[in-house]
Amino acid sequence: MTWLARICFGLSAVFAVWTIVLVVLMGGNSPEPAAPITRGFETPILALEFAEEEADLAFIAGDAGAPLRAELRRVQTLDVWFPIAYAGLAAWCFAGLGLTGRRIAWPGALLAAATIPADWAENAVINEILLRLGEGASVTALLPDLALTTWIKWALIAAYALVFALVMMLEKRFLLSLPALAGGTMILLTGITGGRALFAEMITLPLALFFLTILMAAMLYLRASFKAETFPHESPRQVES
């Protein structure tokens, strides 16, 4: 299974590069909102995802909101590929860990893979909201679907982040566990508080670090698999240190 694990760790690195490229392409300066963003949010996409009522979407409504809606639609076209990239980054690393005997990593692979259709489902609702706002139609009927798909996506991300943290803790790689633990905990706090901006706006940084630590872990274990062949009489922990 070693060679399969190496392929998985290598693919994790490839998907990490893909994720970084997409993040850069999806970034940029957003146009000014049509109205002040409510409920303490600063990031337009987060304000959209966690909107509770139609008034929360006034910042992208009407003619004044057209430039920001156009930017969000541009980001949405790239977001078709983004879940494949960031979830694939995690899923391949989990698979590599599972193939090297860390069975507890397998649920993480399944949770990460499940994030892809969950993110697509959320995107479909967001695209419909943007379309209706552009037509001046009501989006109230879409808000329950938005909340459901948003929370499913974030719950899955939190779940596999915490699985990764647990795996790294069991491997005594405590520093690598911290961003995943922080990201997963912040998502849980956002959920417990009903989508409070205070916590939602703090998700991004620990999650970005979490995905970087997945890449670091994949490279560490890939390197360790080659060292194990070079020094077959050393213990696995000695090889990986």
Secondary structure as GFF3:
##gff-version 3
##sequence-region A 1 241
A	DSSP	alpha_helix	2	26	.	.	.	ID=ss1
A	DSSP	alpha_helix	44	49	.	.	.	ID=ss2
A	DSSP	three_ten_helix	54	60	.	.	.	ID=ss3
A	DSSP	three_ten_helix	63	65	.	.	.	ID=ss4
A	DSSP	alpha_helix	66	78	.	.	.	ID=ss5
A	DSSP	alpha_helix	82	99	.	.	.	ID=ss6
A	DSSP	three_ten_helix	103	105	.	.	.	ID=ss7
A	DSSP	alpha_helix	106	135	.	.	.	ID=ss8
A	DSSP	three_ten_helix	140	142	.	.	.	ID=ss9
A	DSSP	alpha_helix	143	170	.	.	.	ID=ss10
A	DSSP	alpha_helix	174	192	.	.	.	ID=ss11
A	DSSP	alpha_helix	197	200	.	.	.	ID=ss12
A	DSSP	alpha_helix	204	230	.	.	.	ID=ss13
A	DSSP	alpha_helix	236	240	.	.	.	ID=ss14
###
